């Protein structure tokens, strides 16, 4: 499986605190059947003031540690970016590491506010389109407004967004409502990617194996492979190379 969303790079957000934590998460990922990991630390202005210049050296250190530990996993680097005015400035300056490419457009992993759909979302998506950038929305099933009104996700789909659902939501680790919203989106084939959003080896482990079991039960092996292998591979081919 290919995990396109996690917080494994240590010491720069609310994920792994130190390198030992990061290696523990990577070991769990390998045990879960994950072969490729795109590391996506938070870029959240005023909270986690990261950009490509802070992420790159921390990622390089993690990659070196993974090699020294002989972990059988390939690593790449992107970011989970909170929607903000600062994000637009950072994007124009080339400071946002991209998640890959989709149908000829660069892709960015975007985090919406947890409570609602942000004001001006249509304008932001239109602006991104003019920059030839496509939004991959992280964990829409955990957005409180979409939990109450999942049909509002359809407007985002019409604007060309892609959806990444959290493995733990599929497995029921975030509660019944998040799982039901995830299934609502999955039932309508609105989801392209299932990823871990892993933060901690105990409190927020990868859970990709648990999600795979549920997806096999709900939809069958072919759909599970589409969401955890084939479409993530298509997205990240520019990060890992065509042989990812």
C-alpha positions in Angstrom: 0.0 0.0 0.0 1.0 3.6 -0.5 0.3 6.0 2.4 -0.1 9.6 1.1 -0.9 11.3 4.5 0.9 11.0 7.8 2.9 12.9 10.4 6.0 10.7 10.7 8.7 13.3 10.2 9.8 14.0 13.8 9.9 17.3 15.7 8.1 19.7 13.4 4.4 19.2 14.1 2.0 17.2 16.4 3.2 13.9 15.0 6.3 12.0 15.9 8.3 13.9 18.6 11.7 12.3 18.1 13.4 10.0 15.7 12.7 6.9 17.7 8.9 7.7 17.5 9.2 8.2 13.7 11.0 4.8 13.3 8.4 3.1 15.5 5.7 4.5 13.2 7.5 3.4 10.1 7.9 -0.1 11.5 4.2 -0.2 12.1 3.6 1.0 8.6 5.7 -1.8 7.2 3.9 -4.3 9.4 0.6 -2.9 8.0 1.7 -3.7 4.4 2.8 -0.1 3.5 5.6 0.0 1.0 5.7 3.7 0.1 5.1 6.7 2.5 4.7 10.3 1.5 5.5 12.3 4.6 3.1 15.2 5.1 3.8 17.4 8.1 1.4 20.2 8.9 1.9 23.7 7.3 -0.4 25.7 9.5 0.4 29.4 9.8 0.8 30.5 13.4 0.8 27.0 14.7 3.2 24.9 12.7 5.2 27.4 10.7 6.6 25.0 8.2 7.4 25.3 4.5 9.6 23.4 2.1 12.7 24.9 3.8 11.9 23.5 7.2 10.5 20.2 6.0 13.3 19.3 3.7 16.1 18.9 6.2 13.9 17.1 8.7 12.8 14.7 6.0 16.4 14.1 4.9 17.3 13.1 8.5 14.3 10.7 8.6 15.2 9.2 5.3 18.8 8.6 6.5 17.6 7.0 9.7 15.3 4.7 7.8 18.1 3.6 5.6 20.4 3.0 8.6 17.6 0.9 10.2 17.2 -1.1 6.9 13.5 -0.4 6.8 11.9 -1.8 3.5 10.0 1.3 2.7 10.3 4.1 0.2 9.9 7.7 1.5 8.9 10.9 -0.2 8.0 14.4 1.0 5.0 16.7 0.8 2.8 18.6 3.3 -0.7 18.9 4.7 -1.5 22.5 4.3 -4.2 24.4 6.3 -6.3 26.7 4.2 -5.2 30.3 4.9 -4.2 33.4 3.1 -0.6 32.6 4.0 -0.9 29.3 2.0 -1.6 31.3 -1.1 1.5 33.4 -0.7 3.6 30.3 0.1 2.3 28.6 -3.0 3.2 31.5 -5.3 6.7 31.5 -3.8 7.2 27.8 -4.5 7.4 27.0 -0.7 4.7 24.3 -0.7 5.9 20.7 -1.4 3.4 19.1 -3.7 1.7 15.7 -3.2 2.2 14.6 -6.8 0.3 15.1 -10.0 -3.2 14.3 -11.3 -4.3 14.6 -14.9 -1.5 17.1 -15.7 -2.0 19.3 -12.6 0.2 19.5 -9.5 -1.7 18.4 -6.4 -1.6 19.8 -2.8 -3.0 18.1 0.3 -5.3 20.7 1.8 -6.8 20.6 5.4 -10.1 22.4 5.9 -11.2 23.7 9.4 -12.6 20.9 11.4 -15.9 22.5 12.2 -17.1 23.7 8.8 -16.5 24.3 5.1 -14.4 27.5 5.0 -15.8 30.8 3.6 -14.4 31.5 0.2 -13.7 27.8 -0.7 -15.1 28.3 -4.2 -12.8 31.2 -4.8 -9.8 29.3 -3.5 -10.4 26.3 -5.7 -10.9 28.6 -8.7 -7.6 30.3 -7.9 -5.8 27.0 -7.5 -7.2 25.9 -10.9 -5.6 29.1 -12.4 -2.3 28.0 -10.9 -2.8 24.5 -12.4 -3.0 23.0 -8.9 -5.6 20.4 -7.9 -6.7 20.1 -4.2 -6.7 16.8 -2.4 -8.9 17.3 0.6 -7.6 15.6 3.7 -10.1 13.6 5.9 -13.4 15.2 4.7 -15.3 12.6 6.7 -14.1 14.2 9.9 -15.3 17.7 9.0 -18.3 18.5 11.3 -20.3 20.2 8.6 -19.9 17.3 6.2 -20.7 14.8 8.9 -24.1 16.6 9.3 -24.5 17.3 5.6 -22.4 14.9 3.5 -24.2 16.0 0.4 -22.3 19.3 0.6 -19.2 17.4 -0.5 -20.8 17.2 -4.0 -20.2 20.9 -4.6 -16.5 20.4 -3.9 -16.3 17.4 -6.3 -17.9 19.6 -9.0 -14.9 22.0 -8.5 -12.5 19.1 -9.2 -11.3 18.3 -5.7 -10.0 14.8 -4.8 -10.8 13.2 -1.5 -8.5 11.4 0.9 -10.3 9.5 3.7 -8.6 8.4 6.9 -7.9 4.7 7.4 -8.9 5.0 11.0 -12.3 6.5 10.0 -13.0 3.5 7.8 -12.0 1.2 10.6 -14.2 3.0 13.1 -11.5 4.5 15.2 -12.9 8.0 15.0 -16.4 7.0 16.0 -19.6 6.0 14.3 -20.4 9.3 12.6 -16.9 9.6 10.9 -17.2 6.0 9.8 -20.7 6.6 8.4 -19.6 9.7 6.6 -16.6 7.9 5.1 -18.9 5.1 3.9 -21.4 7.7 2.4 -18.5 9.1 0.4 -17.1 5.7 -0.6 -20.5 4.4 -1.6 -20.8 7.2 -4.1 -17.3 6.6 -5.4 -16.2 10.2 -4.4 -13.0 9.0 -2.7 -9.7 8.5 -4.5 -7.4 7.7 -1.6 -7.4 6.0 1.8 -4.4 7.1 3.9 -3.3 6.7 7.5 -2.9 10.3 8.9 -0.7 8.5 11.5 0.6 10.6 14.3 1.7 8.3 17.1 2.5 4.6 17.4 -0.1 4.0 20.2 -2.6 6.9 20.0 -2.8 7.3 16.2 -1.2 4.3 14.5 -1.3 3.9 10.7 -4.4 1.5 10.8 -4.1 0.8 7.1 -4.3 -2.9 7.6 -7.5 -2.5 9.7 -9.0 -0.3 7.0 -8.0 -2.8 4.3 -10.0 -5.5 6.1 -13.1 -3.3 6.3 -12.8 -2.2 2.6 -12.5 -5.8 1.5 -15.7 -6.5 3.4 -17.6 -3.5 2.1 -16.5 -3.4 -1.5 -14.0 -6.3 -2.3 -10.3 -6.5 -2.9 -10.3 -4.7 -6.2 -11.8 -1.5 -4.8 -9.5 -1.7 -1.8 -6.5 -2.0 -4.0 -7.7 0.9 -6.1 -7.9 3.2 -3.0 -4.7 2.1 -1.3 -2.5 1.2 -4.2 -3.4 2.0 -7.7 -4.8 5.6 -7.4 -2.1 6.6 -4.8 0.5 5.2 -7.2 -0.9 7.3 -10.0 -0.8 10.4 -7.8 2.7 9.9 -6.5 4.5 8.7 -9.6 6.4 11.9 -9.9 7.6 11.6 -6.3 8.7 7.9 -6.4 9.2 7.5 -10.1 7.1 5.5 -12.5 8.1 2.2 -10.9 6.5 3.2 -7.5 
